[in-house]
Amino acid sequence: MAIKSVSIRIDSEMLDKLHVVSDYEGRSLNSQILILIRQAIEEYENKHGKINIKK
């Protein structure tokens, strides 16, 4: 699996809050965001079925 980077736009208040959450969880901001993305994908797949990526 290749690791790619993405750039996002986020307002400063939300970014500050994400820092607080990630610090509380003992994670880096990047790790916390990845966990949130994984949770969103899992919720989607639970509701709509597995996402199949065609290559």
Residue frames relative to the residue before (quaternion, step in Angstrom):
aa qw qx qy qz dx dy dz
M 1.0000 0.0000 0.0000 0.0000 0.00 0.00 0.00
A 0.3311 -0.7471 0.5476 0.1798 3.55 -0.78 1.06
I 0.3104 -0.7194 0.5907 0.1926 3.55 -1.09 0.75
K 0.0542 -0.7952 0.6039 -0.0049 3.55 -0.77 1.06
S 0.3084 -0.7388 0.5581 0.2180 3.53 -1.19 0.39
V 0.1455 -0.7596 0.6297 0.0723 3.48 -1.28 0.62
S 0.2891 -0.7255 0.5985 0.1787 3.48 -1.23 0.54
I 0.0643 -0.8004 0.5951 0.0330 3.59 -0.93 0.85
R 0.3525 -0.6751 0.5969 0.2525 3.50 -1.30 0.42
I 0.0806 0.7909 -0.5975 0.1045 3.56 -0.82 1.01
D 0.4554 -0.6876 0.4772 0.3035 3.56 -0.88 0.85
S 0.6555 -0.5797 0.3301 0.3540 3.54 -1.12 0.73
E 0.6321 0.5323 -0.3497 0.4415 3.61 1.01 -0.70
M 0.6646 0.4890 -0.3073 0.4740 3.59 0.92 -0.86
L 0.6322 0.5245 -0.3270 0.4672 3.59 1.01 -0.78
D 0.6410 0.5179 -0.3201 0.4674 3.59 0.95 -0.85
K 0.6656 0.4962 -0.3020 0.4685 3.58 0.96 -0.86
L 0.6269 0.5258 -0.3329 0.4688 3.60 1.03 -0.73
H 0.6167 0.5349 -0.3379 0.4683 3.58 1.06 -0.72
V 0.6399 0.5194 -0.3237 0.4647 3.59 0.96 -0.84
V 0.6675 0.4952 -0.3012 0.4675 3.59 0.87 -0.95
S 0.6880 0.4783 -0.2991 0.4565 3.60 0.81 -0.92
D 0.6246 0.5192 -0.3398 0.4742 3.62 1.03 -0.70
Y 0.6428 0.5282 -0.3142 0.4573 3.56 0.96 -0.89
E 0.7125 0.4401 -0.2378 0.4920 3.58 0.99 -0.86
G 0.4473 -0.7108 0.4374 0.3215 3.60 1.27 -0.14
R 0.5615 0.5874 -0.3847 0.4378 3.55 1.15 0.64
S 0.5428 -0.5477 0.5034 0.3899 3.49 -1.34 0.21
L 0.6446 -0.5064 0.3914 0.4181 3.55 -1.22 0.35
N 0.6338 0.5385 -0.3248 0.4504 3.59 0.96 -0.86
S 0.6725 0.4915 -0.2983 0.4660 3.60 0.86 -0.93
Q 0.6439 0.5212 -0.3236 0.4573 3.58 0.98 -0.81
I 0.6523 0.5058 -0.3140 0.4692 3.59 0.93 -0.85
L 0.6372 0.5204 -0.3310 0.4622 3.62 0.96 -0.78
I 0.6321 0.5194 -0.3309 0.4703 3.60 0.99 -0.77
L 0.6598 0.5023 -0.3092 0.4655 3.60 0.92 -0.86
I 0.6426 0.5073 -0.3202 0.4766 3.59 1.01 -0.76
R 0.6443 0.5133 -0.3236 0.4655 3.60 0.93 -0.85
Q 0.6464 0.5166 -0.3184 0.4625 3.59 0.98 -0.82
A 0.6489 0.5144 -0.3176 0.4620 3.59 0.97 -0.82
I 0.6534 0.4993 -0.3100 0.4772 3.59 0.98 -0.83
E 0.6421 0.5226 -0.3209 0.4600 3.59 0.95 -0.85
E 0.6528 0.5056 -0.3108 0.4708 3.59 0.93 -0.88
Y 0.6439 0.5188 -0.3165 0.4648 3.58 0.96 -0.86
E 0.6939 0.4753 -0.2805 0.4625 3.58 0.84 -0.97
N 0.6161 0.5371 -0.3484 0.4587 3.60 1.05 -0.64
K 0.7103 0.4466 -0.2475 0.4846 3.56 1.05 -0.74
H 0.8257 0.2670 -0.0811 0.4903 3.58 0.90 -1.00
G 0.5901 -0.5578 0.3876 0.4364 3.60 1.20 -0.19
K 0.6921 -0.5034 0.3381 0.3915 3.51 -1.29 0.45
I 0.3722 -0.6931 0.5764 0.2211 3.54 -1.07 0.83
N 0.1357 -0.7853 0.6009 0.0623 3.58 -0.72 1.07
I 0.1992 -0.7796 0.5886 0.0784 3.53 -0.73 1.15
K 0.2080 -0.7800 0.5813 0.1021 3.57 -0.65 1.13
K 0.1498 -0.7947 0.5847 0.0643 3.55 -0.89 0.96
